[in-house]
Amino acid sequence: MPRSSAVHFSHFLPSLLLLLAGLAAAYVKDLNVFFTSLFNVLPTLVLLLGGAYCAVYRRQRELFLMVTVYIAYFLLDTQTDYYRDNGRVREDAAVVFHLCCLLLPLLFGLFAAWQERTHLFQDMVARFAVLLAFGSVALGLEQSYPQALLNWLAEIRWPALHGSWMSLIQLSYPVFFAAFLLLAIQYWRSPRPLHAAQLVGLLGLFWMLPKTFILPFTLNIMCSQVMLMIAAAVAHEAYQMAFRDELTGLPGRRALNERMQRLGRNYVLAMTDVDHFKKFNDTHGHDVGDQVLRLVASKLSKVTGGGRAYRYGGEEFAVVFAGKTLDECMPHLEMIREIIATYNIQLRNQDNRPQDDQQGRQRRGVAAASSVSVTISIGVAERLAEHRTPEEVLKAADQALYSAKGAGRNCVMAFGQNRRGAVRMDAAAG
């Protein structure tokens, strides 16, 4: 089970904004010719652009989600166009609509939870085969048994659960609920912008279907918004891959470089290094080493005083204080150094892990685990008149970091500390 801290509202924000924009547009009664013309071509345009974007980045799951939504849009749009032009629905409208209400959440949930785990071409063929199989069966049933199929779809199977508010066939509600539950579990196990977009998109489809023949252009707008949610999630994840470190969750070096270009005139930069990390890695293994890096990153992310932590590379981290002076930042850096130095990491034998929670609780009462602690060294530099670029300030902080290591490690050292009167703070003094 993931840490709850991995769940972020930012994962949902773009999709929620698109959903709210779609709801607002759908309830607008009088639209001029420009918007009505735009809504007619918008789903196709979004599919072409978003589908090409997914294809370039080989995101087949997202591509088939878009195709699924677009197929449902195409089938229902044919029915709504006939209804607007003739003032009545086609003879097969009820069967097509009910099949879409049943198959859309089913296929959407299936493709959303179906992760790419095989060869790309094999995965594409398998997804296409599933889509073709469902589509062929649905088309065959619609052509051969319209009335019998309509009666079967519209049958109320659970009278006790049927409510007057239900505007879809009863079968579609458990399918929507199962798909939503599946996608909610998927997001909780692996919090990602894509998984959040899938959840919000499914809600948009659930709201859209009952309004298909009631609100003009609801179908066009919401299908476009759902496909946009998926495309935006792909872009969001691409941004995270480029600017956020996967191991620690902190912003990465590229994000740091961009941030340093917008710091203004007054700022402080700190460089942090885990002491004796290579020796620790060689002794306890890379898995424990990764655990240490995540711990240090977690503590640094909570640094007070307005600081922002970044993963610089390897066991090195950077902390940025915008609009601060050296004297203002030193106490906060010393505080975070002491917090890390006094934190004990429990190391358990991976080959002798407890089989259940009860056994684990019993072992916690005895000496079944050893503990280790790590320390960090910090070098700090304030932007001075002789520093022309942020890179020079960062280089000065790096020089202060080397001084901290030369002074015995586990301390905070400032660049030019003799001139500025900074006091070395080591573990003994702490």
Stockholm file with secondary structure:
# STOCKHOLM 1.0

chainA/1-430         MPRSSAVHFSHFLPSLLLLLAGLAAAYVKDLNVFFTSLFNVLPTLVLLLGGAYCAVYRRQRELFLMVTVYIAYFLLDTQTDYYRDNGRVREDAAVVFHLCCLLLPLLFGLFAAWQERTHLFQDMVARFAVLLAFGSVALGLEQSYPQALLNWLAEIRWPALHGSWMSLIQLSYPVFFAAFLLLAIQYWRSPRPLHAAQLVGLLGLFWMLPKTFILPFTLNIMCSQVMLMIAAAVAHEAYQMAFRDELTGLPGRRALNERMQRLGRNYVLAMTDVDHFKKFNDTHGHDVGDQVLRLVASKLSKVTGGGRAYRYGGEEFAVVFAGKTLDECMPHLEMIREIIATYNIQLRNQDNRPQDDQQGRQRRGVAAASSVSVTISIGVAERLAEHRTPEEVLKAADQALYSAKGAGRNCVMAFGQNRRGAVRMDAAAG
#=GR chainA/1-430 SS CCCGGGCCGGGTHHHHHHHHHHHHHHTCCCCCHHHHHHHHHHHHHHHHHHHHHHHHTTCHHHHHHHHHHHHHHHHHHHHHHHHHHHSSCCTTHHHHHHHHHHHHHHHHHHHHHCCCCSCHHHHHHHHHHHHHHHHHHHHHHHHHCHHHHHHHHHCCSCGGGCCTTCCSCTTHHHHHHHHHHHHHHHHHHSCCHHHHHHHHHHHHHHHHGGGTTTSTTHHHHHHHHHHHHHHHHHHHHHHHHHHBCTTTCSBCHHHHHHHHTTCCSCEEEEEEEETTHHHHHHHHCHHHHHHHHHHHHHHHTTCSTTEEEEEEETTEEEEEEETCCHHHHHHHHHHHHHHHHTCEEEECCGGGCCSSHHHHHHHHTTTCCEEEECCEEEEEEECCTTCCSHHHHHHHHHHHHHHHHHTTSSSEEETTHHHHTCCCBCTTTC
#=GC SS_cons         CCCGGGCCGGGTHHHHHHHHHHHHHHTCCCCCHHHHHHHHHHHHHHHHHHHHHHHHTTCHHHHHHHHHHHHHHHHHHHHHHHHHHHSSCCTTHHHHHHHHHHHHHHHHHHHHHCCCCSCHHHHHHHHHHHHHHHHHHHHHHHHHCHHHHHHHHHCCSCGGGCCTTCCSCTTHHHHHHHHHHHHHHHHHHSCCHHHHHHHHHHHHHHHHGGGTTTSTTHHHHHHHHHHHHHHHHHHHHHHHHHHBCTTTCSBCHHHHHHHHTTCCSCEEEEEEEETTHHHHHHHHCHHHHHHHHHHHHHHHTTCSTTEEEEEEETTEEEEEEETCCHHHHHHHHHHHHHHHHTCEEEECCGGGCCSSHHHHHHHHTTTCCEEEECCEEEEEEECCTTCCSHHHHHHHHHHHHHHHHHTTSSSEEETTHHHHTCCCBCTTTC
//
